[in-house]
Amino acid sequence: MLRAHPVEAIRTAERPLIEAAEAAGDPDAVMRRAASGVAHHAAALLRSRTGGVYGRSVVLLVGSGDNGGDALYAGAALRGRGCRVEAVLLHPDRVHARALRALRSAGGRVTTGGVDEVSGAAATPDVVIDGVVGLAGSGPLREPAAARVAALARAGSPFVAVDLPSGVDADTGTVHDAHVRADVTVTFGTLRRAHLLASPTCGRVEVVDIGLAEPASGPLTVHRPDPSEVGRAWPVPGPEDDKYTQGVVAIRAGSGRFPGAAVLCASAAVAATSGMVRYVGSGAADVLAARPEVVCHPSVAETGTAQSWVVGPGAGTGSAAVADIEAILARARPTVLDADALTCIASHPVVLRSARAPVLLTPHAGEFDRLTGGWDRSDRPSALRRYVSDLRNRGIPATVLLKGRVTLVDDGQTTWSVDPGSSWAATAGSGDVLSGMVGALLANGPGGSGVDSGGTGSGGEVAWSAVAAAVVHGEAARAAARRTGGPGAPIGAGDLLRAVPAAISAIRGA
Ligand SMILES: NC(=O)C1=CN([C@@H]2O[C@H](COP(=O)(O)OP(=O)(O)OC[C@H]3O[C@@H](n4cnc5c(N)ncnc54)[C@H](O)[C@@H]3O)[C@@H](O)[C@H]2O)[C@@H](O)CC1
């Protein structure tokens, strides 16, 4: 399990290290340790992209704080390995003086101007080290950094970000319009929240040991499971199991308008575990044609016992759909509310009050808009936590999975993030697959058997099922994109669905 911490916790953990260095009369000892890690990873990137380190060109973008100091010391170390190093001082009047002296005495060049001042190799360096801002950064890149970053990115130079890509907020993970897109981010001691909230912008994240003790988890810690943890926890039938003990999930999905949603959702539930799947809705014939093992029922009232429910994909938003949601919640089983069910809840919020068992809401950004009446998109984790806490304060045992390239799950106490490493899952119908998988996991019982779900107490199991399904869903999307039509060819939700068994198998072996 990866854990990423807020700035305040990191500053607190760093303080004793810095105080010890100052007391020893070497105030930059920690910074030099950090910088040598940056230099190490920059050299590795140079080697993999250009075949060597000696003689390669490096540009340092140097801001006014300690992040710029790290970049300057890293530049001095790379100069020692034979690189041509040029530091661009973005605020020449405010620069880490000792680190600048170290670069100069190692033979690094220093410039202070705008984009036009850079010429020759420095206009297209072999690597750029982003030391504009780190933990104290706020808002987008400002000039002259923004123009300089844009020119270097256009030239195709790879970026190594020191601590965080500049223009990405350390706590919220907000990626501002003007920002650095890093190939590699080198951070120190432990992950910052942005590394898990804005992972697509951070590139590969390398954590350098600077002697810092990992902060304890708190309410603002972001968690991300390793796929192998999900693999170990994925249900496997034991010698005593039968179809009932592995969990029965009932699915209310599909309509005359959206028959495919029923097929995708029910088929995903079948693929996720070897328990039993019931189906209620107008799509029974299509569902049976795709998966004859599904047991179909004419109405919610006539559906046999189920350990969990999924309601909503393509299920309609009229009064009959609302009545079905009420009838399902009255059964007091863990329930996934997805797609049309979220629209129903948004227009009839009172319905949720009857929830006696855990509910999992799975909105995308637009559905979350409807549920909340508008939310602060610049701070996804806080907006999500506020909404979940509000529901829980009203006695509704809710967990919410907010979809996106980086999917967030929050149960009011813990935030998880899942980034599948590609955006291939952004395709129509893929949400129906996800809700079917979560429903099957919820039916299987305490999710993540024995897995550390972050010590979250109540709600943790629902959250773990949601996180585990999101991990496999992302793996399936990536695998489908590799296999269907070859790398780079788009996929549909049907391709993703077909890749689910192989994705489960892959993470079990991970
Ligand atoms: N504290 C420590 O123990 C260590 C800190 N280290 C480095 O120190 C960094 C933090 O340094 P600082 O606290 O000096 O802060 P930064 O270097 O992150 O920021 C410096 C200043 O930049 C300005 N700024 C904020 N947003 C900006 C923007 N969008 N555009 C331009 N300027 C902006 C602010 O005035 C801010 O105080 C860490 O990210 C890390 O790189 C490392 O040396 C490892 C050890």
The ligand as a MOL file (V3000), in Angstrom:
LIG
                    3D

  0  0  0     0  0            999 V3000
M  V30 BEGIN CTAB
M  V30 COUNTS 45 49 0 0 0
M  V30 BEGIN ATOM
M  V30 1 N 12.5380 20.9770 3.9650 0
M  V30 2 C 13.4200 19.9690 3.7220 0
M  V30 3 O 13.8800 19.2220 4.5580 0
M  V30 4 C 13.8450 19.6950 2.4180 0
M  V30 5 C 13.3040 20.4360 1.3910 0
M  V30 6 N 13.7040 20.2140 0.1830 0
M  V30 7 C 13.2080 21.0010 -0.9150 0
M  V30 8 O 12.6470 22.2140 -0.4920 0
M  V30 9 C 11.4220 22.4140 -1.1810 0
M  V30 10 C 10.5720 23.3910 -0.4540 0
M  V30 11 O 11.2960 24.6010 -0.4810 0
M  V30 12 P 10.6710 26.0040 -0.0780 0
M  V30 13 O 9.9060 25.8680 1.1760 0
M  V30 14 O 11.7990 26.9740 -0.0890 0
M  V30 15 O 9.6310 26.3450 -1.2000 0
M  V30 16 P 9.6300 26.2000 -2.7800 0
M  V30 17 O 10.9960 26.0770 -3.3000 0
M  V30 18 O 8.6450 25.1340 -3.1000 0
M  V30 19 O 8.9600 27.6030 -3.2360 0
M  V30 20 C 9.6810 28.8190 -3.0660 0
M  V30 21 C 8.8160 30.0300 -3.2060 0
M  V30 22 O 8.2900 30.1120 -4.5090 0
M  V30 23 C 7.2010 31.0090 -4.5200 0
M  V30 24 N 6.1190 30.4540 -5.3560 0
M  V30 25 C 5.0340 29.7460 -4.9730 0
M  V30 26 N 4.2910 29.3920 -6.0310 0
M  V30 27 C 4.9150 29.8810 -7.1230 0
M  V30 28 C 4.6440 29.8430 -8.4970 0
M  V30 29 N 3.5420 29.2060 -8.9710 0
M  V30 30 N 5.5080 30.4290 -9.3500 0
M  V30 31 C 6.6160 31.0510 -8.8780 0
M  V30 32 N 6.9160 31.1270 -7.5710 0
M  V30 33 C 6.0880 30.5620 -6.6950 0
M  V30 34 C 6.7740 31.1760 -3.0960 0
M  V30 35 O 7.1070 32.4690 -2.7010 0
M  V30 36 C 7.5750 30.0980 -2.3700 0
M  V30 37 O 7.8510 30.4360 -1.0550 0
M  V30 38 C 10.8680 21.0120 -1.2990 0
M  V30 39 O 9.8630 20.9180 -2.2830 0
M  V30 40 C 12.1130 20.2570 -1.6540 0
M  V30 41 O 12.3840 20.3530 -3.0350 0
M  V30 42 C 14.7920 19.2650 -0.0760 0
M  V30 43 O 15.9610 20.0140 -0.0490 0
M  V30 44 C 14.8390 18.1330 0.8920 0
M  V30 45 C 14.8500 18.6390 2.2510 0
M  V30 END ATOM
M  V30 BEGIN BOND
M  V30 1 1 1 2
M  V30 2 2 2 3
M  V30 3 1 2 4
M  V30 4 2 4 5
M  V30 5 1 4 45
M  V30 6 1 5 6
M  V30 7 1 6 7
M  V30 8 1 6 42
M  V30 9 1 7 8
M  V30 10 1 7 40
M  V30 11 1 8 9
M  V30 12 1 9 10
M  V30 13 1 9 38
M  V30 14 1 10 11
M  V30 15 1 11 12
M  V30 16 2 12 13
M  V30 17 1 12 14
M  V30 18 1 12 15
M  V30 19 1 15 16
M  V30 20 2 16 17
M  V30 21 1 16 18
M  V30 22 1 16 19
M  V30 23 1 19 20
M  V30 24 1 20 21
M  V30 25 1 21 22
M  V30 26 1 21 36
M  V30 27 1 22 23
M  V30 28 1 23 24
M  V30 29 1 23 34
M  V30 30 1 24 25
M  V30 31 1 24 33
M  V30 32 2 25 26
M  V30 33 1 26 27
M  V30 34 1 27 28
M  V30 35 2 27 33
M  V30 36 1 28 29
M  V30 37 2 28 30
M  V30 38 1 30 31
M  V30 39 2 31 32
M  V30 40 1 32 33
M  V30 41 1 34 35
M  V30 42 1 34 36
M  V30 43 1 36 37
M  V30 44 1 38 39
M  V30 45 1 38 40
M  V30 46 1 40 41
M  V30 47 1 42 43
M  V30 48 1 42 44
M  V30 49 1 44 45
M  V30 END BOND
M  V30 END CTAB
M  END
